[in-house]
Amino acid sequence: MKMYGDLVGWYRLMTPPEEYEQEAAIYADGLRRARREVRDVLELGCGAGHNARWMKAAFRLTLVDLSERMLALSEELNPECRHVVGDMRSVVLGETFDAVFVHDAVAYMTSQEDLRAVMATARKHLRPGGVVLFVPDDVRDEFEEWTDVWENSDGERHLRFEEHNRDPDPADELAESLYRWTMTEGGETTVVEETHTFGMFDHATWLALLAAEGFLAERVEVEGELAEEIGAIFLGVLPE
């Protein structure tokens, strides 16, 4: 995908890390719902490390992502954190953590089998009493089609980014995001379009799959001004 390949150099303009401070604080509070002290945290699908930028003050982070280019961005931002190239469905680190965090990269799991594989990865990397926190972009039984447009500039480059999320077939467990980048640099403008397909599962499926992997599962409600933006958080505690 171009977003995580050829367009990585524009990623920070698309989604600046300074905008993640409040959001990351909510996720950190969720991780503290473990039944043990949380010090060591594994993040699966860390992307450019924007949540880690804020969470590393509270936890020792190990960051995993499938894209080497995205990991390189994260390493620039979080040089004190350990970075590992790996697939969240199958990575094996041979060690355990107090908590596992999976942000919106979990949306790329397009089947229940893939989603449960990520939950299994989390389980095998958790210590007793540990917690896994999932933050999917959308939940099927609450989905509403939406469009957003924003612009950003660093003085030399200007980016207009458009995103349209839709559900072409309400009968399946998939959704689509249509992206459009309008990039201006050195007086030249380039337009790139790309469609990403995501898995979108209902509330009951999330809880059932977590329970099937041996977690005590619940949905965490987000309050305040970020409630609509974050949407759903699913939490699973590994029994002691």
N, C-alpha and C positions, 0 to 999 in steps of 0.2 A: 504494500500500500504506500502511495506517495507521501501521505501524511507522516509516516514513520521512516521514510526513505529519502527521496530527493528533496522533500520540503522540510526536512528537520531543521534546517537553518532558519526557518521562519517560525518555528514552534513557539519561541518565547514571545514573539509579537502576537501570536494567535491566543496564547493563554499565559499571561505573565505570572511568575511564581509568587509575587507579592500579593496577589489576589486570593491566595489559598490560606492565609493565616487563620481566619475565623473558622473556615471549613475544617482545617486540620485539627483545630482544638476540639471540635465536636467528635472527630474520629478518635482522638486520644482519650477522651472521656469514655467513649464506648469500649475501648480496649481495656480500660481500668475496671470494667465489670467482670473481669476474670476472677476466679476464686483463688488467686495467688497474686503475689506482687509481680507487676509487669515491668521487666527491665529489658529483656531481649525480644525484639519484634522482627518478624519476617514479613516483608511486603512482596506480594506476588503481583507482577504487572505494574511496576513502579513508574514506568514511562520516563519522563524527563526529571523526575525526582522533586516535583513541586510540593507534594504533601510532606515528603521527607525533609525538605528545607525547614519546615516548622516543627516536625515531630522529633527530629534528632536531638533537640534540647532535652527531651524527656526520656527517650529510649535509646538503646543501642540497636541500630537498624542494619539488617541485611536486606539488600534490594535486588530483586530478580526481575528480569524482563527478557522478552524474546528478541527485541530489536537492539542490536549492538550500537546503532547510531543514537537511539534514545538513551541507552545506558551511558554513552559518552557524555551526553548533555547532563545527565544526573551526576556523573563523576565531577564535572566542572563545578556544579552547584554544591555537591555533598562529598568532598574529597575524603572526609573522615569516615564515611560509611563503606561497608563492604558491598561490592557489586558482583553479580553473577548472571551470566547469560543462561537463560533456561525457559522452558515451557511450563506454565503454571499447572498444566494437567499431568506432568510427568517428572518434573525436576526432583532430584533426590540429593539432599545436602549431607545426609548422614549425621544430623544433629537436631536438637529440639529447641523450641523457643517458648516463651511465656504467652505469646500472642501472634496471630497471623492476620494481616490486613490485606484486603483485596478491594481496590477502588474500582473505578468504572471500566477498567480493562476486562473485567469479568463479563461485560456485555458481548465480547467476541466469542463467548461460548454459545454456539448456535443449536445445541441439543441438550436434552437432560443428561445424556451420557457424558458430554463434555463438562457440564456444570458439576455433576457428581464427582468426576475425576479431579476437579479442582478442590472440592471438599475433602476428598480422600488425601490429596497432597497436603492440605492444611492439617488434617488429623494426624498424619504420620510425622509431622514436624512439630506437634504440640506436646508440651508437658502436661501431666494431669492437672486439672483445674484451669488450664489455659483457655483462651477464647479466640475464635475466628470472627472477623467482622467483614461483611460483604456490603458494598455500596453500588448496586446496579443503577444504570441510568434510568431505566423504566421498569414498571411492573405491569403485566398485561391487563389486569382488571382495573387499573387506574389510568391507563394510557390515554392521552389526548394529543392529537397532532399539533405540532408547533414549529414555528420558524423564528430564527434569531439572526441578527446582523450586527456586527461590531467592527470598529476600525481602530488601528493603532499605528504608531510611528515611532521610530527611534532617531529621527533627525535626518537619516540618509535613506531610509526605506519606509514605504507606507504599505500597509496591508488592510484590505477590506475582506472580511471573512463572513460568509453566509452559510447557515446551517438549517436544513429543513428535515425534521424527523416525521416519519409517516409509517403507517401500518398497512401495507398493500393487501394483505390477506388476514383478516381477523380470525380465520379458522386455524391458522398455524401459530407457531411460537417464535416468529421472526418479525423484525422491524427493520427499517432502513433509515439511514441518514445520508442526505445528499449535501455534499460540501462544495463550496465554490470559493477559491482564493483569487483575489485580484491584487497582484503584487506589482508595486512600482519601485524601481531602483535605477538610478542613473538616467532618468528621463524616459525609460522604457517600461511598458506595462505588459505583464503576462497574466493570462487567466488560465487556471487549472480547475477542473471539476472531477469529482470522484464520489462514488457511492459505496458506503460500507453497510454490510448486513450484520445485524445483531440478533442475539437470542433475547427473547422477552417472555418471562415466565410469570405465572400468577402467584399471588401471595401464598396460597396453599401449597403450591409446588415447592417453593423455596423452603418452607418449614418442613414439609415432608421429606425432602431430600436431605436436609441437615439432620433430621431425626434418624433417617435410615443409615447415616454415617456415624451414628452414636452420639450426636450432640444434643444437648438440651437447648432447643431452638426457640427464638422469640424475635419479634420485630420491635425495633427501637424507634419510637416516635421522635422526630426532630421538631423542636419548638423554636420560635423566633423568626427573624427575617430570612434565614436561610432554609426554612422548612420546605418551601416550594422548590427551590433550586436543587436541594439534595435529594428530596423524595424519600425513598425507602432505604432503611438500614436493617440488615438481617444479621443476627448474632447467634453464634453457637458456642456453648460452653462445654468443654470436654470434662466429664465427671471425674472427680478425684478418685 
